[in-house]
Amino acid sequence: MKVLTVLIQSIVLLSAAMAANLKSSSDERSTPVTVGEVAPDFTLEDQNRNNVAISDARGKSPVVLVFYRGYW
């Protein structure tokens, strides 16, 4: 059962990554963001499945991005 759950989670993550890659192919950067540079605008889904754009918080409140890898 645990193997099936991990397999399904992997498929969902790969599908989401592929979909995000297709949408942002025209906005790709050739260089990484450097220290002190303003982050490019992007939109992500929060824990309540609401879309949140970084530009909505820019200049209004601090923004902390956490990339949680998970246990798998």
TIZAPA-906217 format. One record per residue: residue in one letter; x, y, z of N, C-alpha, C, O in turn. Coordinates in nm, 2 decimals, always signed. Example, Ala and Ser with C-alpha at 12.3 -4.5 7.8 and 13.67 -1.06 7.14 Angstrom:
NODE;resn;n_east;n_north;n_up;ca_east;ca_north;ca_up;c_east;c_north;c_up;o_east;o_north;o_up
NODE;A;+1.32;-0.57;+0.78;+1.23;-0.45;+0.78;+1.32;-0.33;+0.78;+1.42;-0.33;+0.85
NODE;S;+1.28;-0.22;+0.71;+1.37;-0.11;+0.71;+1.29;+0.00;+0.79;+1.34;+0.11;+0.80
% end
This chain:
NODE;resn;n_east;n_north;n_up;ca_east;ca_north;ca_up;c_east;c_north;c_up;o_east;o_north;o_up
NODE;M;+0.08;-0.12;+0.00;+0.00;+0.00;+0.00;+0.09;+0.13;+0.00;+0.06;+0.22;-0.07
NODE;K;+0.19;+0.13;+0.08;+0.28;+0.24;+0.09;+0.35;+0.26;-0.05;+0.37;+0.38;-0.09
NODE;V;+0.39;+0.16;-0.11;+0.46;+0.17;-0.24;+0.36;+0.23;-0.35;+0.40;+0.32;-0.43
NODE;L;+0.23;+0.19;-0.34;+0.14;+0.25;-0.43;+0.12;+0.40;-0.41;+0.11;+0.48;-0.50
NODE;T;+0.11;+0.44;-0.28;+0.10;+0.58;-0.24;+0.22;+0.66;-0.29;+0.20;+0.77;-0.35
NODE;V;+0.34;+0.61;-0.28;+0.46;+0.68;-0.33;+0.45;+0.69;-0.48;+0.49;+0.79;-0.53
NODE;L;+0.41;+0.58;-0.54;+0.40;+0.58;-0.69;+0.30;+0.69;-0.74;+0.33;+0.76;-0.83
NODE;I;+0.19;+0.70;-0.68;+0.09;+0.79;-0.72;+0.14;+0.94;-0.69;+0.12;+1.02;-0.77
NODE;Q;+0.20;+0.96;-0.57;+0.25;+1.09;-0.54;+0.36;+1.13;-0.65;+0.37;+1.25;-0.69
NODE;S;+0.44;+1.04;-0.69;+0.55;+1.06;-0.78;+0.49;+1.10;-0.92;+0.53;+1.20;-0.98
NODE;I;+0.38;+1.03;-0.96;+0.32;+1.06;-1.09;+0.25;+1.20;-1.08;+0.26;+1.28;-1.18
NODE;V;+0.19;+1.23;-0.97;+0.13;+1.37;-0.96;+0.23;+1.48;-0.96;+0.21;+1.58;-1.03
NODE;L;+0.34;+1.46;-0.89;+0.45;+1.56;-0.89;+0.51;+1.57;-1.03;+0.54;+1.69;-1.07
NODE;L;+0.54;+1.46;-1.09;+0.59;+1.47;-1.23;+0.50;+1.54;-1.32;+0.54;+1.63;-1.41
NODE;S;+0.37;+1.51;-1.31;+0.27;+1.58;-1.40;+0.26;+1.73;-1.37;+0.26;+1.81;-1.47
NODE;A;+0.27;+1.77;-1.24;+0.26;+1.91;-1.21;+0.39;+1.98;-1.26;+0.38;+2.09;-1.31
NODE;A;+0.50;+1.92;-1.25;+0.63;+1.98;-1.29;+0.63;+1.99;-1.45;+0.67;+2.09;-1.50
NODE;M;+0.58;+1.89;-1.52;+0.57;+1.90;-1.66;+0.48;+2.01;-1.71;+0.50;+2.08;-1.80
NODE;A;+0.36;+2.02;-1.64;+0.26;+2.13;-1.67;+0.32;+2.26;-1.65;+0.30;+2.36;-1.73
NODE;A;+0.39;+2.28;-1.54;+0.45;+2.41;-1.50;+0.56;+2.44;-1.61;+0.58;+2.56;-1.64
NODE;N;+0.64;+2.34;-1.65;+0.74;+2.36;-1.75;+0.68;+2.41;-1.88;+0.74;+2.49;-1.95
NODE;L;+0.57;+2.35;-1.92;+0.51;+2.39;-2.05;+0.45;+2.53;-2.04;+0.46;+2.60;-2.14
NODE;K;+0.39;+2.57;-1.93;+0.34;+2.71;-1.92;+0.45;+2.81;-1.91;+0.43;+2.92;-1.97
NODE;S;+0.56;+2.78;-1.86;+0.66;+2.89;-1.84;+0.78;+2.88;-1.94;+0.88;+2.94;-1.92
NODE;S;+0.76;+2.81;-2.04;+0.87;+2.79;-2.14;+0.91;+2.92;-2.20;+1.03;+2.94;-2.24
NODE;S;+0.82;+3.01;-2.22;+0.85;+3.14;-2.28;+0.92;+3.24;-2.18;+0.98;+3.34;-2.22
NODE;D;+0.90;+3.21;-2.05;+0.96;+3.30;-1.95;+1.09;+3.24;-1.88;+1.13;+3.29;-1.78
NODE;E;+1.15;+3.15;-1.95;+1.27;+3.08;-1.89;+1.38;+3.18;-1.88;+1.40;+3.26;-1.97
NODE;R;+1.46;+3.17;-1.78;+1.58;+3.25;-1.76;+1.70;+3.17;-1.80;+1.70;+3.05;-1.78
NODE;S;+1.80;+3.24;-1.85;+1.92;+3.17;-1.88;+2.02;+3.17;-1.77;+2.12;+3.10;-1.77
NODE;T;+1.99;+3.26;-1.66;+2.08;+3.27;-1.55;+2.00;+3.26;-1.42;+1.89;+3.30;-1.42
NODE;P;+2.06;+3.21;-1.31;+1.99;+3.21;-1.19;+1.97;+3.35;-1.12;+2.04;+3.44;-1.16
NODE;V;+1.88;+3.36;-1.03;+1.86;+3.48;-0.96;+1.98;+3.50;-0.87;+2.02;+3.41;-0.80
NODE;T;+2.04;+3.62;-0.87;+2.16;+3.64;-0.78;+2.12;+3.71;-0.65;+2.01;+3.76;-0.64
NODE;V;+2.21;+3.71;-0.56;+2.19;+3.77;-0.43;+2.16;+3.92;-0.45;+2.24;+3.99;-0.52
NODE;G;+2.05;+3.97;-0.39;+2.02;+4.11;-0.40;+1.93;+4.15;-0.52;+1.87;+4.26;-0.52
NODE;E;+1.91;+4.05;-0.61;+1.83;+4.08;-0.73;+1.68;+4.06;-0.69;+1.65;+3.97;-0.61
NODE;V;+1.59;+4.14;-0.74;+1.45;+4.12;-0.72;+1.40;+3.99;-0.79;+1.43;+3.97;-0.90
NODE;A;+1.33;+3.91;-0.71;+1.28;+3.79;-0.77;+1.18;+3.81;-0.88;+1.10;+3.90;-0.87
NODE;P;+1.18;+3.73;-0.98;+1.08;+3.74;-1.09;+0.95;+3.71;-1.04;+0.93;+3.63;-0.94
NODE;D;+0.84;+3.76;-1.10;+0.71;+3.74;-1.06;+0.67;+3.59;-1.09;+0.70;+3.55;-1.20
NODE;F;+0.60;+3.53;-1.00;+0.55;+3.39;-1.03;+0.43;+3.37;-0.94;+0.41;+3.44;-0.84
NODE;T;+0.35;+3.27;-0.97;+0.23;+3.24;-0.90;+0.24;+3.09;-0.86;+0.27;+3.00;-0.94
NODE;L;+0.21;+3.06;-0.73;+0.21;+2.93;-0.68;+0.08;+2.90;-0.60;+0.01;+3.00;-0.57
NODE;E;+0.05;+2.78;-0.58;-0.07;+2.74;-0.50;-0.03;+2.72;-0.35;+0.07;+2.66;-0.32
NODE;D;-0.11;+2.78;-0.26;-0.09;+2.77;-0.12;-0.15;+2.64;-0.07;-0.21;+2.56;-0.14
NODE;Q;-0.14;+2.62;+0.07;-0.19;+2.50;+0.13;-0.35;+2.49;+0.12;-0.40;+2.38;+0.14
NODE;N;-0.41;+2.60;+0.09;-0.56;+2.60;+0.07;-0.60;+2.60;-0.07;-0.72;+2.63;-0.10
NODE;R;-0.51;+2.57;-0.16;-0.53;+2.57;-0.31;-0.57;+2.70;-0.37;-0.64;+2.71;-0.47
NODE;N;-0.53;+2.81;-0.30;-0.55;+2.95;-0.36;-0.42;+2.99;-0.43;-0.31;+2.96;-0.38
NODE;N;-0.44;+3.05;-0.55;-0.32;+3.10;-0.62;-0.27;+3.23;-0.55;-0.35;+3.32;-0.53
NODE;V;-0.14;+3.23;-0.53;-0.08;+3.35;-0.47;+0.04;+3.39;-0.55;+0.13;+3.31;-0.59
NODE;A;+0.04;+3.52;-0.59;+0.15;+3.57;-0.67;+0.25;+3.65;-0.58;+0.20;+3.71;-0.49
NODE;I;+0.37;+3.63;-0.61;+0.47;+3.70;-0.52;+0.46;+3.85;-0.54;+0.49;+3.93;-0.44
NODE;S;+0.41;+3.90;-0.65;+0.39;+4.04;-0.67;+0.28;+4.10;-0.58;+0.28;+4.22;-0.55
NODE;D;+0.19;+4.02;-0.53;+0.09;+4.06;-0.44;+0.15;+4.10;-0.30;+0.09;+4.19;-0.23
NODE;A;+0.26;+4.04;-0.26;+0.32;+4.07;-0.13;+0.44;+4.16;-0.14;+0.48;+4.22;-0.04
NODE;R;+0.49;+4.18;-0.26;+0.61;+4.26;-0.28;+0.59;+4.40;-0.23;+0.50;+4.47;-0.27
NODE;G;+0.67;+4.45;-0.13;+0.67;+4.58;-0.08;+0.57;+4.59;+0.03;+0.56;+4.70;+0.10
NODE;K;+0.49;+4.49;+0.06;+0.39;+4.50;+0.17;+0.43;+4.42;+0.29;+0.40;+4.46;+0.40
NODE;S;+0.49;+4.30;+0.27;+0.53;+4.22;+0.38;+0.65;+4.13;+0.34;+0.67;+4.11;+0.22
NODE;P;+0.72;+4.08;+0.44;+0.83;+3.99;+0.40;+0.78;+3.86;+0.34;+0.67;+3.82;+0.37
NODE;V;+0.86;+3.81;+0.25;+0.82;+3.69;+0.18;+0.93;+3.58;+0.21;+1.05;+3.61;+0.19
NODE;V;+0.89;+3.47;+0.25;+0.98;+3.36;+0.28;+0.93;+3.24;+0.20;+0.82;+3.19;+0.21
NODE;L;+1.02;+3.19;+0.11;+0.99;+3.07;+0.03;+1.06;+2.95;+0.10;+1.18;+2.95;+0.13
NODE;V;+0.98;+2.84;+0.11;+1.03;+2.72;+0.17;+1.00;+2.61;+0.07;+0.89;+2.59;+0.03
NODE;F;+1.11;+2.54;+0.03;+1.10;+2.43;-0.06;+1.11;+2.30;+0.02;+1.22;+2.26;+0.06
NODE;Y;+1.00;+2.24;+0.05;+0.99;+2.12;+0.13;+1.00;+2.00;+0.04;+0.91;+1.97;-0.04
NODE;R;+1.10;+1.92;+0.06;+1.12;+1.80;-0.03;+1.03;+1.69;+0.00;+0.99;+1.61;-0.09
NODE;G;+0.99;+1.67;+0.13;+0.90;+1.56;+0.16;+0.98;+1.44;+0.21;+1.10;+1.45;+0.22
NODE;Y;+0.91;+1.34;+0.25;+0.98;+1.22;+0.31;+1.01;+1.12;+0.21;+1.08;+1.02;+0.24
NODE;W;+0.96;+1.13;+0.09;+0.98;+1.02;-0.01;+1.11;+1.04;-0.07;+1.15;+0.96;-0.16
% end
